[in-house]
Amino acid sequence: MDSELLYWRGQYRVLVDRPGLRYSDYEPAVKLGLDAYMRSHGRGFREMEDDLIRCYKRVRGVSKLDWDEARPMVEAAWHRLEQRDRLRPRGSHHA
């Protein structure tokens, strides 16, 4: 998780670049995407989106991003983990 947060700390402005925002505004969305993917149990992002919207409202804290701005971050963090898992050889996480 730490390596993913470090990655997004350097990439967050690529998806939503609004003046006056800091990484701390984006971090709740990134964390939600990572956590949701790890808990998805094979369900897809769109299948879980209603739950993600409700969850974001609880975890966003003082973030200035509303859901429409946070959604691309949540989805990108989700898909980055999903892609990493697809590329990982089976059984490599048990080594």
Disulfide bonds with the S-S distance in Angstrom:
none
